[in-house]
Amino acid sequence: MSTLTENTSTDIILPVSGNYLSSKNCIDSILKNTILPFRLIIVDNGIKEQELTNFLTELKQNNENIILISKDKNLGFSAAVNKGIEISKSDVVAVLSHDILVPKNWLEKLLKGFDFDPKAGIIAPKSNNKFIPNINVDFNREQDIESQLRRTNIFSESLQKPEFIHAPFVLGYCMLIKKEVIAKCGGFDTIYGDSLYFSDFDFCFRATKKDFSVLISNKTVIYHDDSDLENITETRLPLNYTIFKIKWQKHKDIKFI
């Protein structure tokens, strides 16, 4: 493993605004499956659910490597991530969405991307996201997701493929970011409001403009619970696409649908 990652912990930034069960499952998977040293920076983004507030408070009290930032109102995904970045002390941050599950050794496998390509600034796993398909796998919510995720990762690791592939962008559900990228590009653009949609693409494009590369791991798969995406698609997603298009349309190397 590179010097960048072998002597330091990774700060994992997790904005949480609600949904007790999804948030708890996500955090449990991080604590269970992250082997390398890390700090978990949870941004309480105006949570209104007392059960979730109590869970996070107790979690912080019982774990020295957990930091809880509390906000009275929902700042939006990008602003919450930026708050986490402000207090981060690591050379690499991992930005996660509350509705994912990570597999065993996910962080260790993703960090290898910085050795694979020294110019790598952003690294992400594959997922079951249905809008931008990454893997040909459907998770059955009626069955144990963790078991399905474990089998999927074992299968992915067995495939005769390069560990990483280059990509123009990755989805923001789970992305490792070298601090050097943030120093040169700034944080996430808050123009995209309370959703991460297109703020992740925007960040990746700004990184590539500064000559950083973006990688996707062929050997690491996360689970994303996309059960509520239909409502988002009808509201925030089209608006954010319009914002993104207006911002980037002057760049001739970017094609829009």
Secondary structure, DSSP 8 states (H G I E B T S, - for coil): --HHHHTS-EEEEEEE-S-HHHHHHHHHHHHHH--S-EEEEEEEES---HHHHHHHHHHHHH-TTEEEEEESS---HHHHHHHHHHH--SSEEEEE-TTEE--TTHHHHHHTHHHH-TTEEEEEEEE--SSS--SS----TTS-HHHHHHHHHHHHHHSSS-SEEE-S---TTEEEEEHHHHHHH-S--GGGTT--TTHHHHHHHHHHHTT-EEEEEEEEEEEE--TTHHHHHHTHHHHHHHHHHHHHTT-TT----
